[in-house]
Amino acid sequence: MDGRGGKSVVVVGAGIVGAASAYFLAQSGFRVRLIEAKAPAAAASGAADGAVSVASKRPGPMMTTALAGIALYRQLDEEGLFAGLFKQRPTVMVAEDESEVESLTGHADALAGEGMALRRIEGEALRRYLPDVSSGVRLAIEVGNEGHAIGYEIVRRLIAASGVAVERDTTVHGLVESASGRSVAAVATSRGRVEADHFVIAAGGGSADLIGLSGIVRPRKGQLAVTERSPTLNAALPGALMSCRYLLSKDAIAGAAGTAARRFGLVVDPLRTGQFLIGGTREETADTGNDLAAIRHMLASAVRLLPPLARLRVIRVFSGVRSATRDGLPIIGRMPGRDNLVVATGFEGDGICLGPLVGQAVGRIVAGVPSELDLRPFAPDRFGQRSLVA
Ligand SMILES: Cc1cc2nc3c(=O)[nH]c(=O)nc-3n(C[C@H](O)[C@H](O)[C@H](O)COP(=O)(O)OP(=O)(O)OC[C@H]3O[C@@H](n4cnc5c(N)ncnc54)[C@H](O)[C@@H]3O)c2cc1C
């Protein structure tokens, strides 16, 4: 891509998608303004697990896109942009009872059918491979070539490398239509109007209201816990442990009085630091905050799966809110009827994995360069709604 004559772009939202968009646009010679209501990674990107993974995906557009997302992490790691931030490790999915073994086997067959590198481990080999896990685990499927990254570290690196100064504490309240009515002229912000040639809405859960997709993008909270360091136990685990329940989502309990029911999907991820990240819940609410019932349930499940975790202290719990769409797919592309407006939102639990790739795709869309990705399943017009421009 060339300099595009130094045209200007406003990117709304400094999460991983906005930061990556700003980076790739700046690389292509656009003059970028990155407008953020709070601070970089203040929302989901700063409160995520960070699995850069395809293990839990079903075959289809999300799996294909996630594979491309992982490949880009590896490339940016090798090129130095993500140096020290991307931990390459496998994901190890584990099954305990008969129905889990059956589900996991079916899922592994589907992944293998897509050409993914898998290893099936059982019996004595399983005990040698995962000496610390519960003896109740009967089958492990290792999915290779995956990794982990901390969302806010990636955001910080992308913004620093882009050379773009984040305009913090600046909320975009609406879009201002051009005289022709076919494009956007400016965004109305809490600090006044900002004009540009192009606009990118990458505001996570704040995107829907700006582009008339309220009701299509819904909040889905997740709670996570981080332990103290245990380098020996950490090093003995080949990769992230993912309970098959994550696929089945059968591990649901009612929420505390007055709150929505929630699902638990157990993941125990050995971090670069020697700590463990334990997650997480899926709750149909935008409330942030942690509650003891959920944390207790998560930790008890984690200790049951990996008993030596019982010796470690939890040093931090946190929660974040994912943006989930009605059909489970993100929204990426030009908004219908607005030539210079691109949206990228609705990444639910996949935005850390997909963020850099989507930023690259957004850069290409804005520049008018054909994308290497098939973005048709993610088209914003699939909901039959038009963008709202105030
Ligand atoms: C608990 C949890 C676990 C997760 N685990 C994983 C995982 O393992 N792997 C994975 O790939 N993904 C994971 N995710 C998902 C991932 O975090 C998100 O999909 C991703 O961070 C979304 O990035 P984003 O840039 O679209 O949105 P966000 O990070 O939400 O950023 C949007 C930004 O826009 C700003 N904004 C909003 N409205 C406005 C406005 N009107 N004006 C200006 N600025 C505005 C916000 O302040 C925010 O900074 C997880 C998420 C959660 C919550």
The ligand as a Tripos MOL2 file, in Angstrom:
@<TRIPOS>MOLECULE
LIG
   53    58     1     0     0
SMALL
NO_CHARGES

@<TRIPOS>ATOM
      1 C1        -13.3050  -12.0480   30.1580 C.3       1 LIG1
      2 C2        -12.8580  -11.9890   28.7300 C.ar      1 LIG1
      3 C3        -12.0260  -12.9780   28.2020 C.ar      1 LIG1
      4 C4        -11.6220  -12.9130   26.8780 C.ar      1 LIG1
      5 N1        -10.7540  -13.8640   26.3990 N.ar      1 LIG1
      6 C5        -10.3200  -13.7970   25.1180 C.ar      1 LIG1
      7 C6         -9.3950  -14.7340   24.6120 C.ar      1 LIG1
      8 O1         -8.9360  -15.6330   25.3150 O.2       1 LIG1
      9 N2         -8.9970  -14.6210   23.3110 N.ar      1 LIG1
     10 C7         -9.4750  -13.6520   22.4880 C.ar      1 LIG1
     11 O2         -9.1070  -13.6210   21.3160 O.2       1 LIG1
     12 N3        -10.3610  -12.7220   22.9520 N.ar      1 LIG1
     13 C8        -10.7880  -12.7780   24.2320 C.ar      1 LIG1
     14 N4        -11.7000  -11.8780   24.7010 N.ar      1 LIG1
     15 C9        -12.3240  -10.9480   23.7450 C.3       1 LIG1
     16 C10       -11.5040   -9.7190   23.4820 C.3       1 LIG1
     17 O3        -11.0480   -9.1440   24.6760 O.3       1 LIG1
     18 C11       -12.3660   -8.7220   22.6970 C.3       1 LIG1
     19 O4        -13.0090   -9.3610   21.6120 O.3       1 LIG1
     20 C12       -11.5070   -7.5940   22.1440 C.3       1 LIG1
     21 O5        -10.7460   -7.0170   23.1800 O.3       1 LIG1
     22 C13       -12.3810   -6.5390   21.4830 C.3       1 LIG1
     23 O6        -11.5470   -5.4720   21.1010 O.3       1 LIG1
     24 P1        -12.1720   -4.1310   20.5450 P.3       1 LIG1
     25 O7        -11.0420   -3.2560   20.1780 O.co2     1 LIG1
     26 O8        -13.1860   -4.4730   19.4910 O.co2     1 LIG1
     27 O9        -13.0470   -3.5440   21.7420 O.3       1 LIG1
     28 P2        -12.6170   -2.9190   23.1560 P.3       1 LIG1
     29 O10       -11.3890   -3.5090   23.6910 O.co2     1 LIG1
     30 O11       -13.8450   -2.9860   23.9860 O.co2     1 LIG1
     31 O12       -12.2570   -1.4150   22.8020 O.3       1 LIG1
     32 C14       -13.2140   -0.4620   22.4330 C.3       1 LIG1
     33 C15       -12.7280    0.9000   22.8890 C.3       1 LIG1
     34 O13       -13.6250    1.8810   22.3980 O.3       1 LIG1
     35 C16       -13.8430    2.8600   23.4020 C.3       1 LIG1
     36 N5        -15.1560    3.4820   23.1170 N.ar      1 LIG1
     37 C17       -16.3660    2.9190   23.2550 C.ar      1 LIG1
     38 N6        -17.3170    3.7900   22.9010 N.ar      1 LIG1
     39 C18       -16.6940    4.9270   22.5130 C.ar      1 LIG1
     40 C19       -17.1480    6.1930   22.0360 C.ar      1 LIG1
     41 N7        -18.4510    6.4440   21.8520 N.pl3     1 LIG1
     42 N8        -16.2210    7.1470   21.7770 N.ar      1 LIG1
     43 C20       -14.8950    6.8900   21.9250 C.ar      1 LIG1
     44 N9        -14.4130    5.7090   22.3690 N.ar      1 LIG1
     45 C21       -15.3040    4.7360   22.6500 C.ar      1 LIG1
     46 C22       -13.7910    2.0780   24.6960 C.3       1 LIG1
     47 O14       -13.4640    2.9180   25.8040 O.3       1 LIG1
     48 C23       -12.7140    1.0480   24.4070 C.3       1 LIG1
     49 O15       -11.4280    1.4670   24.8280 O.3       1 LIG1
     50 C24       -12.0920  -11.8750   26.0320 C.ar      1 LIG1
     51 C25       -12.8920  -10.8690   26.5630 C.ar      1 LIG1
     52 C26       -13.2800  -10.9190   27.8930 C.ar      1 LIG1
     53 C27       -14.1390   -9.8080   28.4270 C.3       1 LIG1
@<TRIPOS>BOND
     1     1     2 1
     2     2     3 ar
     3     2    52 ar
     4     3     4 ar
     5     4     5 ar
     6     4    50 ar
     7     5     6 ar
     8     6     7 ar
     9     6    13 1
    10     7     8 2
    11     7     9 ar
    12     9    10 ar
    13    10    11 2
    14    10    12 ar
    15    12    13 ar
    16    13    14 ar
    17    14    15 1
    18    14    50 ar
    19    15    16 1
    20    16    17 1
    21    16    18 1
    22    18    19 1
    23    18    20 1
    24    20    21 1
    25    20    22 1
    26    22    23 1
    27    23    24 1
    28    24    25 2
    29    24    26 1
    30    24    27 1
    31    27    28 1
    32    28    29 2
    33    28    30 1
    34    28    31 1
    35    31    32 1
    36    32    33 1
    37    33    34 1
    38    33    48 1
    39    34    35 1
    40    35    36 1
    41    35    46 1
    42    36    37 ar
    43    36    45 ar
    44    37    38 ar
    45    38    39 ar
    46    39    40 ar
    47    39    45 ar
    48    40    41 1
    49    40    42 ar
    50    42    43 ar
    51    43    44 ar
    52    44    45 ar
    53    46    47 1
    54    46    48 1
    55    48    49 1
    56    50    51 ar
    57    51    52 ar
    58    52    53 1
@<TRIPOS>SUBSTRUCTURE
     1 LIG1         1 GROUP 0 **** ****
